Amino acid sequence: MTRPLRIAVAGLGTVGAGTLQLLQANAAVIAARCGRSLEVCAVSARDRAKDRGVDLGAAVWFDDPAAMAAKADVDVVVELIGGAEGAARKTVEAALARKAHVVTANKALLAHHGVALAKAAEAAGLTLGYEAAVAGGIPIIKALREGLGGNTIRRITGILNGTCNYILSTMRATGRDFADVLKEAQDLGYAEADPAFDIDGTDAAHKLAILTSVAFGTQVDIKSVHVEGIRHISSLDIQYAEEFGYRIKLLGLAERDEKSGGIVQRVYPCLIKPDVPLARVEGVFNAVVAEGDFVGKSVYEGRGAGAGPTASAVVADLMDIAAGRRVPTFGIPATALKVLATVPVDQHVGEYYVRLRVVDRPGVFADIAGAFRDEDVSMESVLQRGRSEKSNVNVVIITHETQESNLLRALKRLQANAALLEPPHMMRIEDLA
């Protein structure tokens, strides 16, 4: 067996501590599988006195993670700080500058700077590992980059944020509304005190941008991801979707547009049939469906966050480095990644769910039908429910297939109608069969 792989770990929070626990608990198994032992020689975190449940006695402590990356006598720097800028970016850049491999769980850093970091790593003959940055313990990067490497990928679809999936699953199971379930998710530790990063779709967008690069050989382009969150979804929407035979999920979708040849990247809540694999993924679990020209559909499901699953992904990257297994960061050399040609979301063609809260009086539905007709939007199904003492009702419409720009024009016309009591609620229906 060759000399140990020497490791520095920057960040000893949930994932950092979990990584050290895994390395210590399964040291013998890891060494047998990659041909050498993995040894943590240096660590850096904000609180030196905190009890993390692991033995740090053999590791040199650094208060500054970037200084550790620049000075520690190690082969690999593991960055588990988080954030696209600041200490995380400085640490990774310092590690690459001194010719140390990097393993990170930082999806924001990769979404904003992944191409530049990949070019720096590959030019120096180094690995930039990031399996832990997308879908936690699901080995989706390795699956796309290696296991499905012989396929042309047609589409990637995924539940990429466990917080949102927990909220939507619980709303459907209990009938409770968004704010109530969000508070429960925060109490359980599934959502942060400030949950915006999750519920507004940003976290899922970062992950989708990375998956798009690996799947389609394009440069990571977070700015081209159309992002919508789940704040606006009510228990009424969950109920109506069920009545029409659908479930609501926050999905990340990336696919090649056949007409333009560009890549569509979208994160938004949408309606899907309950018999497709993603509809059955509940709670905090993540799942990704990859569609290749030869393999067909390949489904990957597992825990998308937490100490154990994320640490498992970090250690998998470390084992590849220890064993000398190396592939280009995004599947092909970073210098060969194509500039992503984007497709505006309003060119999307599909069916839609629309909920309108209106005054219940004669002529209102005629106005709705007229706006849809004038913009070439055909209605497939209509449901009217919820008359109250104030004569307010919900009109819920499922459209036939139409271009999104047509529907948006129709809804804009309706917003000028005094009978509309709140902005229209629109979601896309995705055919994942």
N, C-alpha and C positions, 0 to 999 in steps of 0.2 A: 504494500500500500504506500502511495506517495505521501508527501508532507501534507498536513492539514490545510484546508482552504481557510484563510484568515479573513475574518469578517468584522466590519464596524457597523453598528446600528444607530441611526439617528432618529430619535423619537421612541419613547418607551411608554406610550399610551396603551390602549386596549390591544391594538395589533402588534405593537413592538413587544410588549410583555408576552403576548401569546406566541410570538415567533420564538422568543428565547425559551419559553416553556416547551414548545414542540422540539426544538433543537436538543434540549437536554433530555426530554422524556424518550425520544426515539433515536438517540444518537447512534446506537448500534445498527439499527435498521437502515438509517440514512447512509452510514459509512459503507455498509455492505452493498448498497444499491448504486452508489456513485464511485466507489473505489477509493475513497479517502474520507477522513473525518472533517467535520465543519466546526470551526472554533471561533467563538466570538471573543475578539481581542480588545475591542474599544466600543464605548457607548457614549451617547450624549442625550441629555434631556434637561428640562427646566428645573426639576425638583430632585436633587441628589438624595434627599432623606426619605423619599416615599418608598413604602414597602410594595414591591411589585410581584412578590411571590416567587422570585427566581434568584438564583445565586449570581451576583455580579462581581464576586470577589476577584476573579481572574482577569477582569476587563479594565482597561485604562479608561478613566472618566474624563470627558471633555465637556466644558460648559458651552462651547461654541461648536455646533455641528459642522459648519463649513471649515473651521480650523481642523477638526478631526479628519474630515475628508481630505484635506490638503497635507496633513502631517502624519496621521497614524500609519503604522507599518502593516497594511492590510492589502488583500487582493480584491475585496468587494466592499462597497459601501451600500448599505440598505437604508433607503430614505423613506421614513414613515412619519414625516412631519405634517405634510398636507399643505395645500394651497399652491396657486400657480406662480407666485412670486416669493420674495423674501427669503427666509432661511432655507426653504426647500430647494428653490432654484439654485441658490448659491452653493448649497451642499452638493447637488448633482453635478453642477458645472465644475466645482473644485475637484471632485472625484475623477471625472473624465480627464481633466487637465493633467492630473498626476498619474494617468494610465491605470486607474482602478475601474473594474467592472461596477455597474450600478444595477440594483434591484429596487423597484419602487412600487408602491400601491397608490400612487398619486395621479388620479385620472385628470384632475384639473391641470396639473403641470404638463401632462402629455397632450391634452386637448389644445393647449395654447402654444406649447413650445416643442412638441414631440418630434417634428421633422428636423429642426435644428439640432436637438439633442441626439437624435438617431444618426445624423450625418457626422457629428463629432465622435460618437462612439464607434461607428463603423470605420471611419478614417483612421482611428487609432487601434483597430483590431479588437475592440471591446464589445462586451454584451451590455445592452440596456434591456433588462428584464422587467416586465410589467404585468405578468399574469394576474396579480392581485388587484390591479386597477379596474378590472371589468368583471362584474358578476362574482366577486368573492371566490368561493371555493370551486366554482365551475371552471374547468380548464378550457375555456372557449378560445383563448388566443392560440394555444398549442393546437387545438382542433382545427381552427381555420388555417393557420400558418403551415401546419405539418400534416395532420391527419387527412384534411381535405385539400391538400396542396395541389393535387392533380385535377381538381375541378375548377370550372368557371362558375363562380358564385353568382346566382341570379338575384337572390334577395336574402336579407337578414331581418328577422323580426324578433323582438325580445321584450320581456318584462325585466327592466333593468334597474328598478328601484323598489326595494322591499318595503320601505315606508308607505309609498303610495299603494302598493299592492295590498298591504295589510289594511289600510284605510278603506279601500274600495271593497275588499272581500268582507270586512266586518260590517260595512254599511249594507251590503246585500244580505248578509246572514241575519242581521238584527233589526233592520229597518231604521236604525238611528241615523242622524244627520252628520254632516261632515265635521262641524266644529266639535261635537261631542266625541266622535271617534278619534279625531286628531289629539284631543286632550288625553284620551286613554293611551294612544301610541306614545305620547310624551312621557306619561307616567310609567310606562313599561320599558322605556329606554329605546324604543324603535324610532322615535323622532326627536330632534334636537329642540332646545328651548326656542330657538329661532328656526322654524322648519322650512323656510323659504327655499333653500337650496334643493330640498327634496320635492316639496309639493308644487313648486313652480316649474319643475321639469329640468332644472339645470344639471343636476347630477346625472340623470339619464342621458341628457344631450352630450355631456362629456364622454360618457361610455360609448354612445352610438358613433360619435365622430372617430373614436379609436377603432371600433369594429369596422367601420366603413373603409378606413385606410387599409386594414389587413385584408378585408374581403375583396376590395376592388382595385387595389394597387394605386390608390390616390393619396395625395398629401392630406394630412389631418386638417380639417377646415371647420372649426367649431362655429364660425360665423355663418356658415351655410346651412346650419341645422335649424329648421323651423320648430319652435318650442312653444308648447302650451302645457299648463299644469292642470291640477284637479280642484282648485279652490271653488270653482263655480258649480261643481257637480253636487246636486242635492239628492236626498232620499227619493224625491219624486222621479228624478231621472233614472235612478237605479230601478225603481218600480216599473216605470213605463218601458224601459229597455227589456225587462223580464217579460212583460206582457206581449211585447212584439217578438219574443224568442231570442233575446240577446243578453250578453253580459258586457259590462263596461270595464275595460282595462286601460291603464296607461301603458302605451307601447312605444318602443323605438323601432322605426322601420327605415331601412335603406335598400334601395333597389335601382336598377338601371332603367332609365326611361327609354322605351323602344323607339320613340319618334326622334328624340334629340340626341340620344346616346349619352346624355348627362346622368348624374346620380341624384336621386331624390333622397333627402335625409329629413325625417320628420319624427318629432316626439309629441304625442298628444293622446288624450283619452279618446277611445273609440269603442264602438259596439262590435262585438264578434260573436259568432255562434257558439253555444255552450259545448258543442261536441269537438271543437278543435283543441289541440294540446294546450295551448296557452290559456284557454278559458278555465282549465281545471287546475291551474297553478294558483294556490291560495296563500294567504298570510304573508310572511316576510320572505318567501322564496322568490328567487329569480329563475328565469328560463330564457333560452335563446333557441330559435329555429333557424338553421342555415339551409338554404336550398341550392344545391349544385347540379350541374348539367348531367353528371353521371351518377352521383350518389343519391339524388333526389332530396327529400327532406330528412334532416338529421336534427334530433331534439336533445337539448342539454338542459338539465334542471338541477337546482341545488340551492343551498343557502348563499345569499348574495352579500352578506356582511357578517360581522362578528369576529371575535378573536380567533377562534379555531379555524373556520373556513378561510379567512384571509391569510392567516399564518401559513396554512397548508399551501396556498398559492405562492407565497413568498419563498418558502423552503423549496418548492418545486423548481423555481428559477435558480436558486442557489445550487441545487443538485445538478442542474444542467451545466452550470459554470464549472462546478467541481469535476464533472465527468468529461469536460471539454466539448460538450455539444453546443454548437453555435449556429444560428441562422440569422439572416437579416432581420432587423428590428420589426419591420412591418411586412415581412414576407418576401419582399424584393428589396434590392439595395435602395437606400433612402434617396440617392441621387437619381434613381429611375422612377420614383413616384410621380405620377401625373398630377397636374393641376386639376382639381375637381371642377368639372363643368356642372353648374347647379341648374335646377329646374324649379321655378317659382311654385309655391304650394297652391296658388289659385288656378294652376293648370291641371291639378289633380282631377281625375274623372272617377266618380263612384256614386254610391248611394249615401244619403245623409239622414240623420235624425235631427228634427227641429222641434223645440218646445217654445210656444208663445203664450205669455200670460196676457189675456185680453179682457176687455169689458164684454159681458154677455148681453149683446143687443143685436137687433136685426141689422144685417148688412155687413157685419164685421167679417164673417167668413168669406163673403163675396169679395171683400177687399183683399183678403189673404190670397184667395184663389186667383184673383186678377193680377196681383204682383208676381205670383209664381208663373202664371201663364205668359205674361208679357216678357219675362226673362227666360222663357223656354225651359222651365223646371216643371216636371210632371210629378204629381203626387201618387204614390202607390197605396198608402194606407193613412187613415186619419182617425185620431182618437180625441174625444172631447170629454174632459173630466173636471170635477172639482168646483161646481157651482157653490157659491157661499151666499151669506146674507147680503154681501156687497155686490153680488152678481159678477164676480170675477171667475174666469174659467181658464184652464190650461188646454190649449189646442196642440196636440202632438202629431207630427207629420213624419212619415217615412217617404222619402222621395224615390223616384226611379233614378237610374244612372244619369248623371249630369255633370257638366264641368263646374268646378267650385266657383269660378268667377261669376257664373250665371246666378248661382244661389246667393252669393254675397250681394249682388246687385238687388236681388229681390228682397233680401232682408234689410238692406239699407233703405229701400223705398218704404217698407213697412214701419221702420223706426220713426218715420215722419207722421205716422197715423196716430191720432190722439187716443185711439182705442187700445193701443199697445201700452201695457202698464210697466214693463221692464224690458231691458234689451233682450233680443232673441237668444236662445240657447241652442247652439248648433254643435253636433259632433259627427264625425265621419263614421261610416260603416265599412269595416275592412273584411274582404272576402279572403280568408286564410285557408280555405279548403284545399 
